[in-house]
Amino acid sequence: MPRILALSGSLRAGSYNTQLARLASTLAPPGTTVDVATLHGIPLYDADLEEHSGIPAAVEQLKQQILACDGLLLVTPEYNNGIPGVMKNGIDWLSRADRTAIFSDRPVCVIGATPGGWGTLSAQSAWLPTLRMLGTREYHGHKVLLSHAASVFSDGAPKDETLERTLAELLTGFSDYIVQQTR
Ligand code: FNR
């Protein structure tokens, strides 16, 4: 039974990416679970802090959440055509906590949401060199590039059936990929 952790890269209370992660948690195929995590409480990476105080509690907690799952769904915002610093910082801390156990051969899929028109395409592409470095197994079978997220997630907005179908298809494909990869 595959367990997926959807990690939102935004700290904002009204984050479209966190809302997309939550939507994913309602659309998991039968036999698969999707839990949602965020990066709240993780300090800026500082090698002096690591040397004096070790891995911060919030990083340890997120590490345990990832180790308890079979696949990681990165739900990325896009800043200036790239990866937001908050999200890269979180992944950098995790790589210091236990890069091999957390990332090596772990099935990973990247999706994202933006109020803009390009669906976080640049940010999703920008993750690839980092994921290659970390040794993850990326799933590319389906894409979720959510543009105009403000209208999708605004109060009273009608259900976006196309988004729900696309996200459900991605989750089914990713879930099958996880089973195949962990056999
Ligand atoms: C943005 N935003 C943005 N959007 C985009 O599609 N491409 C981009 O290059 C950028 N660049 C950018 C830079 C900075 C510094 C900020 C603060 C924002 C807009 C961004 O997508 C928007 O703020 C989203 O709402 C962020 O995601 P959450 O917080 O809603 O999950």
Residues whose N, C-alpha, C, O or C-beta is under 5 A from the ligand:
A	BS01	FNR	S10 R12 G14 S15 Y16 N17 T18 P77 E78 Y79 N80 N81 A113 T114 P115 G116
